[in-house]
Amino acid sequence: MRRKKPLDWATLGPIAVLLGLLLLIVNQLNQPKTRYAPLGAYFSDAAASVPQSQVTPLPPTTLQAIEQSNAAGSSNQIDLVLETELYQDQSNELAGELQTALDYVQERTNIRLNERVTVVISQDAQCGFHGVTYSDVRVIYIYSCAGVARSRVVNIAAHEFVHQLEQDRYGAAHLSADLALSEGFATWGAGRYWLGSASDFSSFARDYKSNGQALPLATHYASVGIDGMNVLYYQWASFVDYLINRYGREAFDQLYVSGGERQPGAANYAAIYNRSFGLLEAEWQQTLD
């Protein structure tokens, strides 16, 4: 009888490792990508009884659960799902207000949704009020808790809607865009839902500059905490407004898809505007004087 050759584990070991790495990469590629909104924006009703905790957004439990849920309400372009008891007695009003906000940001940004979007209202165990957009699978999560006014949910949703619009306009490039552009445009696009009584985002940037809170535009929000994150979002919105008004929307669209790997200030500004990011930031700063 011919004896079988024993397995050569020295050879198979590296192969198994490579297969494991390949499976891990494939799994990561299939995960929905995220965009975050800050917790404490300066809305007219910003003084809600919500502690400003660290942003720790949780992913959707499962997308299948969303699909199998009975939508609490729907509108022309939105399917609303309430995962908890929050706002159950206000679902119709909330659905209508969300659609009004979506109509507004579509008009303001001049972008229309390609398809319907699902908005899921979920309860954060630690009452951390924030939003997460899985734009590649068209699902927006708003994490809220008892005591948070319905209007604040709509305010956060306005920002998140713009992230979905960014995906629909710019495609896969949106998922790796320069943060100053993606978050700045989402904040700018939310307009009146984030401005409160202010007339424009530059008024916030001027205040930050005068009181010493201003941060360099290339600062990543992960390094500055919640207060600094809010400063950056409003500064970025003002910067985006400057770029669009000064150089036009077509150039801004070209800049948005020029790369950035989610690092603020890393898009190819020089190629689009023939000016460095630093020079453009200095020009923008002059408009605040």
ChimeraX attribute file (.defattr): number of C-alpha atoms within 10 A of each C-alpha:
attribute: neighborCount
match mode: 1-to-1
recipient: residues
	/A:1	3
	/A:2	4
	/A:3	5
	/A:4	6
	/A:5	6
	/A:6	6
	/A:7	8
	/A:8	8
	/A:9	10
	/A:10	8
	/A:11	9
	/A:12	11
	/A:13	10
	/A:14	11
	/A:15	12
	/A:16	12
	/A:17	11
	/A:18	12
	/A:19	11
	/A:20	11
	/A:21	12
	/A:22	12
	/A:23	12
	/A:24	11
	/A:25	11
	/A:26	10
	/A:27	10
	/A:28	11
	/A:29	10
	/A:30	8
	/A:31	11
	/A:32	16
	/A:33	16
	/A:34	17
	/A:35	19
	/A:36	18
	/A:37	25
	/A:38	26
	/A:39	22
	/A:40	21
	/A:41	25
	/A:42	18
	/A:43	18
	/A:44	15
	/A:45	13
	/A:46	17
	/A:47	11
	/A:48	12
	/A:49	12
	/A:50	18
	/A:51	12
	/A:52	15
	/A:53	14
	/A:54	12
	/A:55	17
	/A:56	11
	/A:57	19
	/A:58	11
	/A:59	14
	/A:60	17
	/A:61	8
	/A:62	8
	/A:63	12
	/A:64	9
	/A:65	11
	/A:66	19
	/A:67	11
	/A:68	8
	/A:69	12
	/A:70	13
	/A:71	18
	/A:72	19
	/A:73	18
	/A:74	19
	/A:75	15
	/A:76	10
	/A:77	16
	/A:78	19
	/A:79	19
	/A:80	25
	/A:81	23
	/A:82	21
	/A:83	17
	/A:84	13
	/A:85	12
	/A:86	18
	/A:87	18
	/A:88	14
	/A:89	10
	/A:90	12
	/A:91	19
	/A:92	16
	/A:93	12
	/A:94	21
	/A:95	22
	/A:96	16
	/A:97	18
	/A:98	25
	/A:99	20
	/A:100	15
	/A:101	23
	/A:102	25
	/A:103	17
	/A:104	18
	/A:105	25
	/A:106	19
	/A:107	12
	/A:108	14
	/A:109	18
	/A:110	11
	/A:111	15
	/A:112	17
	/A:113	18
	/A:114	12
	/A:115	10
	/A:116	13
	/A:117	18
	/A:118	21
	/A:119	25
	/A:120	23
	/A:121	22
	/A:122	20
	/A:123	20
	/A:124	17
	/A:125	9
	/A:126	14
	/A:127	18
	/A:128	20
	/A:129	27
	/A:130	24
	/A:131	27
	/A:132	26
	/A:133	27
	/A:134	23
	/A:135	26
	/A:136	17
	/A:137	14
	/A:138	19
	/A:139	23
	/A:140	25
	/A:141	24
	/A:142	24
	/A:143	22
	/A:144	25
	/A:145	22
	/A:146	13
	/A:147	11
	/A:148	19
	/A:149	15
	/A:150	16
	/A:151	17
	/A:152	22
	/A:153	20
	/A:154	21
	/A:155	23
	/A:156	27
	/A:157	27
	/A:158	28
	/A:159	30
	/A:160	32
	/A:161	27
	/A:162	29
	/A:163	30
	/A:164	28
	/A:165	25
	/A:166	25
	/A:167	20
	/A:168	19
	/A:169	17
	/A:170	15
	/A:171	14
	/A:172	14
	/A:173	17
	/A:174	27
	/A:175	24
	/A:176	18
	/A:177	26
	/A:178	26
	/A:179	28
	/A:180	29
	/A:181	30
	/A:182	26
	/A:183	28
	/A:184	24
	/A:185	26
	/A:186	28
	/A:187	31
	/A:188	30
	/A:189	28
	/A:190	27
	/A:191	23
	/A:192	21
	/A:193	25
	/A:194	24
	/A:195	21
	/A:196	15
	/A:197	11
	/A:198	14
	/A:199	11
	/A:200	18
	/A:201	23
	/A:202	22
	/A:203	16
	/A:204	21
	/A:205	24
	/A:206	19
	/A:207	13
	/A:208	17
	/A:209	16
	/A:210	12
	/A:211	8
	/A:212	9
	/A:213	14
	/A:214	17
	/A:215	17
	/A:216	13
	/A:217	20
	/A:218	18
	/A:219	17
	/A:220	18
	/A:221	21
	/A:222	10
	/A:223	9
	/A:224	14
	/A:225	13
	/A:226	19
	/A:227	15
	/A:228	18
	/A:229	22
	/A:230	19
	/A:231	22
	/A:232	28
	/A:233	28
	/A:234	26
	/A:235	28
	/A:236	29
	/A:237	29
	/A:238	25
	/A:239	26
	/A:240	25
	/A:241	21
	/A:242	19
	/A:243	20
	/A:244	15
	/A:245	11
	/A:246	10
	/A:247	12
	/A:248	12
	/A:249	14
	/A:250	9
	/A:251	14
	/A:252	19
	/A:253	15
	/A:254	17
	/A:255	21
	/A:256	25
	/A:257	20
	/A:258	20
	/A:259	19
	/A:260	22
	/A:261	15
	/A:262	19
	/A:263	18
	/A:264	23
	/A:265	22
	/A:266	18
	/A:267	25
	/A:268	20
	/A:269	22
	/A:270	14
	/A:271	12
	/A:272	17
	/A:273	16
	/A:274	11
	/A:275	13
	/A:276	15
	/A:277	19
	/A:278	15
	/A:279	13
	/A:280	18
	/A:281	18
	/A:282	11
	/A:283	14
	/A:284	19
	/A:285	17
	/A:286	9
	/A:287	10
	/A:288	15
	/A:289	8
